[in-house]
Amino acid sequence: MPNHTLISQCRKDFPILKREVNGYPLAYLDNAATTQKPKSVIDAITNFYENHNSNVSRGVYTLAEEATEIYESGRDAVANFIGAEDSGTIIFTSGTTESIKLVSSAWGQKNLKKGDRIILTEMEHHSNIVPWQLAAKSYGIELVYWPVTTEGRLDLALLEELLTNSVKLLAFTMVSNVLGCINPVEQITEIAHSHGVPVLVDSAQAVSRMSIKVSEWDCDFLAFSGHKVYGPTGIGVLYAKKERLEEMLPFQGGGGMIRHVEKQSSTWAVPPQKFEAGTPPVAQVPGLKAALEYLKQYGIKQIERHDNELTEHALNQLTEFPDLELYGPSEIQNRTGVVSFNLQNVHSHDVAQVLDESGIALRAGHHCTQVLHERLGVPATVRMSFGIYNDPSEIDRMFSALDQARAIFLH
Ligand SMILES: Cc1ncc(COP(=O)(O)O)c(C=O)c1O
């Protein structure tokens, strides 16, 4: 299917794309923050509440059994989508942030001690930095940063130097939510494993754009959020290898994660339930499953190609303007549709505000990556990020509206 068919077919699936903003058709270019939801996802959630709503893994009545079956079939769908051999390795969380927190806490408690080190990259989102800073305070560990090159990539040769004996984990993003670069997970994992170091992959920006193969890549942990893959908010996934799950202590205590509770102590359910205390995101699971089915319907290869075409279209125009500074690789290889830039001498928030007046939604600020922005030497950037429904004409509209920003602020 050629990609213009993808756009014309899928745009009608997203009710929100029919609306106007400030008298213009909405051009939604903030997909790295969250994606819009197709009707099938909205319907799956409504259908759950209208026909099957109950808590899971508790009741023996029909509705409870249906809800449990729906919930567990969502787990199977996630495992299948990310290439995990066993759905018991999939834990439902509230999002990427909680997935990483779960590892820093449940795995950290068991495996980290004073003097140990964890490697992070300078391009991490705060949700893959701050939990480790909290862990550093609790366990006395040190955080070591793998630097970002001037082209906005990671240098694999440098990693070898950082992997000393005291390193206990490498936690890195698969796709930067600012630079748009794709980090080679399989190669990085192989290098880390050759030094006996497990890896955590933050795939929040990757799952909607490219195929994920956790078992083939052999990564130890992988985290993502439902709302960034056209699914609902309030649900995320942590994949963890079986042996990692077995060595982890519980994350939170409460209903659903125990085998037996006595006055002074308890024993735990087996994973993944051991890590899903309390009422999980029940209605969000069918929503997430519908989102993954939606992506499969168009095919991840075609989605990836579409994303590449939009990225190339944006990069070609961006590099034409001498007053636009691009942050991240300017070549298309190993790059995705997250494109950050600044208009010289204009604050990114002012740019975003002017663009909003033309119905263009994009993000300005530090994008929860202050360490990276410090490395880039700017406090904030403007970021466009593409989704499956975006059209090259929306990018053209963004560049035309930038002319207005120039006219307002620079004359
Ligand atoms: C690379 C990356 N990691 C983690 C997150 C955090 O995701 P969430 O807020 O859904 O937990 C984001 C969100 O923008 C992200 O881009």
PDBQT file of the ligand as one rigid body, heavy atoms in Angstrom, charges set to zero:
ROOT
HETATM    1  C1  LIG A 501      11.897   8.753  25.885  1.00  0.00    +0.000 C 
HETATM    2  C2  LIG A 501      10.822   8.886  26.920  1.00  0.00    +0.000 A 
HETATM    3  N1  LIG A 501      10.883   8.166  28.039  1.00  0.00    +0.000 NA
HETATM    4  C3  LIG A 501       9.938   8.236  28.988  1.00  0.00    +0.000 A 
HETATM    5  C4  LIG A 501       8.856   9.074  28.853  1.00  0.00    +0.000 A 
HETATM    6  C5  LIG A 501       7.837   9.132  29.955  1.00  0.00    +0.000 C 
HETATM    7  O1  LIG A 501       6.630   8.577  29.526  1.00  0.00    +0.000 OA
HETATM    8  P1  LIG A 501       5.329   8.652  30.445  1.00  0.00    +0.000 P 
HETATM    9  O2  LIG A 501       5.143  10.082  30.816  1.00  0.00    +0.000 OA
HETATM   10  O3  LIG A 501       4.246   8.118  29.583  1.00  0.00    +0.000 OA
HETATM   11  O4  LIG A 501       5.590   7.790  31.645  1.00  0.00    +0.000 OA
HETATM   12  C6  LIG A 501       8.747   9.858  27.714  1.00  0.00    +0.000 A 
HETATM   13  C7  LIG A 501       7.621  10.806  27.564  1.00  0.00    +0.000 C 
HETATM   14  O5  LIG A 501       7.684  11.754  26.831  1.00  0.00    +0.000 OA
HETATM   15  C8  LIG A 501       9.754   9.758  26.709  1.00  0.00    +0.000 A 
HETATM   16  O6  LIG A 501       9.686  10.495  25.599  1.00  0.00    +0.000 OA
ENDROOT
TORSDOF 0
